[in-house]
Amino acid sequence: MSLSDHERKLLAEMEAVLDQEDPRLLSTLTGKARTKQSSRALFGLSILIAGLLLLVSGLIAQATIVGVIAFVISLIGVVLIITNIKIKSGTPRLKKAGWGGNLEQRWDRRNNQE
């Protein structure tokens, strides 16, 4: 079912207002959003690639100091990638709480198993 001209115009106006009021929400809804974590992970990937290229060039030139520096740069890239990747696991992580929280978690696990 297609939209009428009036409905299209109204939808375009609503989108323009939403873009002015909350551009982050609009970019998230349209799927064009890039989070800080994904940007940092891509930055880490580019550092890793640059470090590996520098490492290969250091090996070709037989310069030990260049190889060591390239290894450190590659290591920094790997650390950036690992720390900024979201891992979605199937099991929820337990909250680290105090003594009372631990008792509550044990109680919940015991009740959920029965």
C-alpha positions as CSV (number, residue, x, y, z in Angstrom):
1,M,0.0,0.0,0.0
2,S,1.5,3.3,-1.0
3,L,1.4,6.6,0.9
4,S,-0.5,9.5,-0.4
5,D,1.2,12.8,-1.1
6,H,-0.1,14.4,2.1
7,E,1.3,11.4,4.1
8,R,4.7,11.6,2.4
9,K,4.9,15.3,3.1
10,L,3.9,14.8,6.7
11,L,6.4,12.0,7.2
12,A,9.2,14.2,5.6
13,E,8.3,17.0,8.0
14,M,8.4,14.6,11.0
15,E,11.8,13.3,9.9
16,A,13.2,16.8,9.5
17,V,12.0,17.8,13.0
18,L,13.5,14.6,14.5
19,D,16.7,15.3,12.7
20,Q,16.9,18.7,14.3
21,E,15.9,17.6,17.8
22,D,17.8,14.3,18.1
23,P,20.2,13.5,15.3
24,R,21.7,10.6,17.2
25,L,18.3,8.8,17.4
26,L,17.7,9.4,13.7
27,S,21.1,8.0,12.7
28,T,20.5,5.0,15.0
29,L,17.1,4.3,13.5
30,T,18.4,4.6,9.9
31,G,21.3,2.3,10.7
32,K,24.0,4.8,9.9
33,A,25.3,5.3,13.4
34,R,28.8,4.4,14.3
35,T,29.5,4.2,18.0
36,K,32.7,5.3,19.7
37,Q,33.5,1.6,20.4
38,S,33.3,0.6,16.7
39,S,35.3,3.7,15.7
40,R,38.0,2.8,18.2
41,A,38.0,-0.8,17.0
42,L,38.5,0.3,13.4
43,F,41.2,2.7,14.5
44,G,42.9,-0.2,16.3
45,L,42.6,-2.3,13.2
46,S,44.3,0.4,11.1
47,I,47.1,0.7,13.7
48,L,47.5,-3.1,13.7
49,I,47.8,-3.1,9.9
50,A,50.3,-0.2,9.9
51,G,52.3,-2.0,12.6
52,L,52.4,-5.2,10.6
53,L,53.5,-3.4,7.5
54,L,56.2,-1.7,9.4
55,L,57.3,-5.0,10.9
56,V,57.6,-6.6,7.5
57,S,59.6,-3.6,6.2
58,G,61.8,-3.8,9.3
59,L,62.5,-7.5,8.5
60,I,63.3,-6.7,4.9
61,A,65.7,-3.9,6.0
62,Q,67.1,-6.1,8.8
63,A,66.7,-3.3,11.3
64,T,66.0,-4.7,14.7
65,I,64.9,-1.5,16.3
66,V,62.3,-0.9,13.6
67,G,61.0,-4.5,14.2
68,V,60.7,-3.9,17.9
69,I,58.9,-0.6,17.4
70,A,56.5,-2.2,14.9
71,F,55.8,-5.0,17.3
72,V,54.8,-2.5,20.0
73,I,52.6,-0.6,17.5
74,S,50.9,-3.8,16.5
75,L,50.4,-4.8,20.1
76,I,48.7,-1.4,20.8
77,G,46.4,-2.0,17.8
78,V,45.4,-5.4,19.1
79,V,44.7,-4.0,22.6
80,L,42.5,-1.3,21.1
81,I,40.6,-3.9,19.1
82,I,40.1,-6.3,22.0
83,T,39.0,-3.6,24.5
84,N,36.4,-2.1,22.1
85,I,34.7,-5.1,20.7
86,K,31.3,-5.9,22.3
87,I,30.9,-9.6,22.8
88,K,27.3,-10.8,23.0
89,S,27.1,-13.9,25.1
90,G,24.1,-16.1,25.7
91,T,24.4,-16.2,29.4
92,P,23.9,-13.0,31.4
93,R,26.8,-12.1,33.7
94,L,26.2,-12.1,37.4
95,K,26.4,-8.8,39.2
96,K,29.3,-8.5,41.6
97,A,27.5,-7.5,44.7
98,G,28.3,-7.8,48.4
99,W,27.3,-10.5,50.8
100,G,23.6,-9.9,50.5
101,G,23.7,-9.8,46.7
102,N,25.5,-13.1,46.6
103,L,22.8,-14.7,48.8
104,E,20.1,-13.2,46.6
105,Q,21.7,-14.6,43.5
106,R,22.1,-18.1,45.1
107,W,18.4,-17.9,46.1
108,D,17.3,-17.0,42.6
109,R,19.4,-19.8,41.0
110,R,18.0,-22.3,43.4
111,N,14.4,-21.2,42.7
112,N,14.9,-21.1,38.9
113,Q,16.3,-24.7,38.8
114,E,13.2,-26.2,40.5
